[in-house]
Amino acid sequence: MTQKDVILILAVIGALAILGFILRVTFALLGPLMLIAIGYFIYRAWQKQGGGR
């Protein structure tokens, strides 16, 4: 096994760890973001229906 192989394996492991962290943060924030989005769309529909400015 050459030094390039070791570096490649470490790079792949590091990339997978970072990807897993990003996915965990994304799914942790998914609930609050969905609530904010639903509230925003309800607000926009209410503004249009109420004849907002």
C-alpha positions as CSV (number, residue, x, y, z in Angstrom):
1,M,0.0,0.0,0.0
2,T,1.5,3.3,-1.1
3,Q,1.2,6.7,0.6
4,K,-1.3,7.7,-2.1
5,D,-3.6,4.8,-1.1
6,V,-3.5,5.8,2.5
7,I,-4.3,9.4,1.7
8,L,-7.2,8.3,-0.5
9,I,-8.7,6.1,2.2
10,L,-8.4,8.9,4.8
11,A,-10.0,11.4,2.4
12,V,-12.9,9.0,1.7
13,I,-13.5,8.4,5.4
14,G,-13.3,12.1,6.1
15,A,-15.8,12.9,3.3
16,L,-18.2,10.3,4.7
17,A,-17.9,11.7,8.2
18,I,-18.6,15.3,7.0
19,L,-21.5,14.1,4.8
20,G,-23.0,12.3,7.8
21,F,-22.7,15.4,10.0
22,I,-24.3,17.6,7.3
23,L,-27.2,15.2,6.9
24,R,-27.7,15.0,10.7
25,V,-27.9,18.8,11.0
26,T,-30.2,19.0,8.0
27,F,-32.7,16.5,9.4
28,A,-32.5,18.2,12.8
29,L,-33.5,21.5,11.3
30,L,-36.1,20.0,8.9
31,G,-39.0,20.2,11.4
32,P,-38.6,23.8,12.4
33,L,-38.0,24.8,8.8
34,M,-41.1,23.1,7.6
35,L,-43.2,24.8,10.3
36,I,-41.7,28.2,9.3
37,A,-42.5,27.5,5.6
38,I,-46.1,26.4,6.3
39,G,-46.6,29.5,8.4
40,Y,-45.2,31.7,5.7
41,F,-47.4,30.3,3.0
42,I,-50.5,30.5,5.2
43,Y,-49.6,34.2,5.9
44,R,-49.2,34.9,2.2
45,A,-52.5,33.3,1.4
46,W,-54.2,35.2,4.1
47,Q,-52.7,38.5,2.9
48,K,-53.9,37.8,-0.7
49,Q,-57.4,36.7,0.4
50,G,-57.7,39.7,2.8
51,G,-56.9,42.1,0.0
52,G,-53.6,43.1,1.5
53,R,-51.6,46.1,0.2
